[in-house]
Amino acid sequence: MTTDTTTTDPTVTPADLAQLHRAIEVAQQARDHGNHPFGSLLLTADGDVVEAENTVVTEGDPTGHAETNLVRLVAQRFDKPTLKAATLYTSTEPCAMCAGAIHWAGIGRVVYALAEQQLLGMVTEQEGESTLDLPCREVFARGGGAVSVSGPALFDEASAVHAGFWS
């Protein structure tokens, strides 16, 4: 783990940074397992933690993003009030699909490390797939703005897990 604490969002707290470090470790695990390097975790107000990594390649499912996998897990385990009080931490800003899943699950807060715009600067070609250039804040705002968002943070550490992957 690096000591990079760079953040461009002052709403990212030291406690958030610790969880983002773990989300980035989960992203590295996804890469080690042959998937795209994305990882997420959900932390409830009671301290329960659930983690999920990207499984797009190994499961042959284009919706197997870390955040979507996580939403599937936590929606079965926790009720709506618990999810509303929880925070989802993710190594990279949620895409439009994942942001929609987060919104519909009723998760109250998202904190991300690497911004989608920062990722787009690293991705030369995404296995022939285009990237949706739509910030999660815009998706959440269209849903009534019920999801609080903090990020980006930890650019150096979050981008390191992508180094050499997309080229």
Protein Blocks (a to p, Z undefined) as FASTA:
>chain_A
ZZbfbdfbfkbcfklmmmmmmmmmmmmmmmmnopacdddddddfkopacddddfklmnop
aklcfklmmmmmmmmmpcfklmmmpccddfbdcdfklmmmmmmnopabdcdfbdfklmmm
mmmbgghiacddddfklmmmmnoopacceddehklmmmmmmgoklZZ
